[in-house]
Amino acid sequence: MMAALAKAISRATRTDVDVETLKVLVIFSGAGLLLSLVAAMIYGQAASAALF
């Protein structure tokens, strides 16, 4: 699946996209999303406590 995704991106952007580069990009994007979700959960709890 990763190879197919890399091939599709390569065709769309007309650049050579390596599967390893795509894996690193997916890992960092996932880590950033996880960090954002954790921060939103913490901030959401703090905002709820401040309002009530």
C-alpha positions in Angstrom: 0.0 0.0 0.0 2.8 2.4 0.8 4.4 1.7 -2.5 1.2 2.4 -4.3 0.8 5.7 -2.4 4.4 6.7 -3.2 3.8 5.9 -6.9 0.6 8.0 -7.0 2.3 10.9 -5.3 5.2 10.6 -7.8 2.8 10.7 -10.7 0.8 13.6 -9.3 3.8 15.8 -8.4 6.1 14.6 -11.2 8.9 14.1 -8.7 10.6 11.0 -7.4 9.1 10.0 -4.0 10.8 7.3 -2.1 8.9 4.9 0.1 11.2 5.5 3.0 10.7 9.2 2.7 7.0 8.7 2.7 7.2 6.5 5.8 9.1 9.1 7.7 6.6 11.8 6.7 3.7 9.6 7.8 5.4 8.9 11.2 6.0 12.6 11.9 2.5 13.6 10.7 1.0 11.0 13.0 3.1 12.1 15.9 2.1 15.7 15.3 -1.6 14.7 15.2 -1.3 12.7 18.4 0.4 15.6 20.2 -2.3 18.0 18.9 -5.1 15.7 20.1 -3.5 15.3 23.6 -3.0 19.1 23.8 -6.7 19.7 22.8 -7.9 17.2 25.4 -5.8 18.8 28.2 -6.9 22.3 27.1 -10.5 21.2 26.8 -10.5 19.9 30.4 -8.9 23.0 31.7 -11.4 25.2 29.8 -14.3 23.2 31.1 -13.1 23.5 34.7 -12.6 27.3 34.3 -16.1 27.8 32.9 -17.9 25.8 35.7 
